[in-house]
Amino acid sequence: MKERIGFIGLGSMGAGMADNLLRKGWPLTVCVHRSRTAADRLIEAGATEAASPRALAAACDVVILCVTGSREVEMLIKGPDGLAAAGTPLLIIDCSTSNPSSTTALAAELGTHGVMLIDAPLARTPKEAAEGKLDVMVGGPAEAVARARPVLEAFAARVVHTGPTGSGHTMKLLNNFVSMGYSAIYSEALTLGAKAGLTPQVFNRVISGSRMDCGFYQAFFDFVLTRNENAQRFAIVNALKDMTYLASFAQAADVANPIGAAVRNGFATAVATGHGEKFVPALSDIIAGLNGVSLVEPPAPREVNPD
């Protein structure tokens, strides 16, 4: 018999994940965190609704969290009407991108109350979430990961056990450091090129198909070249949050990370200048604009027919 699954965080990633769980036969209860849109659709398809995280915990064996970060996770678990308030044995799977230090401390605290917390952050996009093809990095004891694996495989094509609790969130920060580092490099390179008269189209003809090409590059340049706003739906403000977590992790580990600091400052500049809600590829336009150039070709002048 399948375990009863609770889900909080039905955003662009969570909605697809929850839909896969429901379609693949997992008993699903949802709790609205922000918007009701996805929740109402899931309820119509057969999910039930809990009025609070506490009520969700009382009705479920496993609860998945897919929210913004550690502050939201701690509130949903430790708040006066949070998951822990139910006082029931529970497996909590945190699919958010959280701060590893918060994750390990929270797991230790919950463990004294019979609640198991493991971290299972995600890679790839809402498209793969809907298709059930996400990559998941899981940190936790082997027995807890084995219990969670069938649940995770409902929406993931690849599940990698990274080590003890907190290691999944650490690996996620490293993953995002690499990808946001690429974003910062692409943005600066495009700006330098524009200053020298090299268009993004020329840049792409050189890089695309070369050894420096990759899936992340293609998604980023889908925005740069075609202005596809949905090419990479990850907000700049969330990128800054993740790079801030990385800085905290590096400081705790006594590791100098000057490149990480530079990447973080690029996103901090974008947020400080009012662009936090734009998606990551828009960083290219922001950096270009701050340097007085544009990456968008002006429209060709219209021909005027003589009278």
Secondary structure as UniProt FT lines:
FT   STRAND          5..8
FT   TURN            12..13
FT   HELIX           14..23
FT   TURN            24..25
FT   STRAND          28..31
FT   HELIX           37..44
FT   TURN            45..46
FT   STRAND          48..49
FT   HELIX           53..59
FT   STRAND          62..65
FT   HELIX           70..78
FT   TURN            80..81
FT   HELIX           83..86
FT   STRAND          90..94
FT   HELIX           100..111
FT   TURN            112..114
FT   STRAND          115..119
FT   STRAND          122..123
FT   HELIX           126..131
FT   STRAND          134..139
FT   HELIX           142..152
FT   TURN            153..155
FT   STRAND          156..163
FT   TURN            165..166
FT   HELIX           167..195
FT   TURN            196..197
FT   HELIX           200..207
FT   TURN            208..209
FT   TURN            211..212
FT   HELIX           215..226
FT   TURN            229..230
FT   HELIX           236..252
FT   TURN            253..254
FT   HELIX           258..272
FT   TURN            273..274
FT   TURN            276..277
FT   HELIX           280..282
FT   HELIX           283..290
FT   TURN            291..292
//
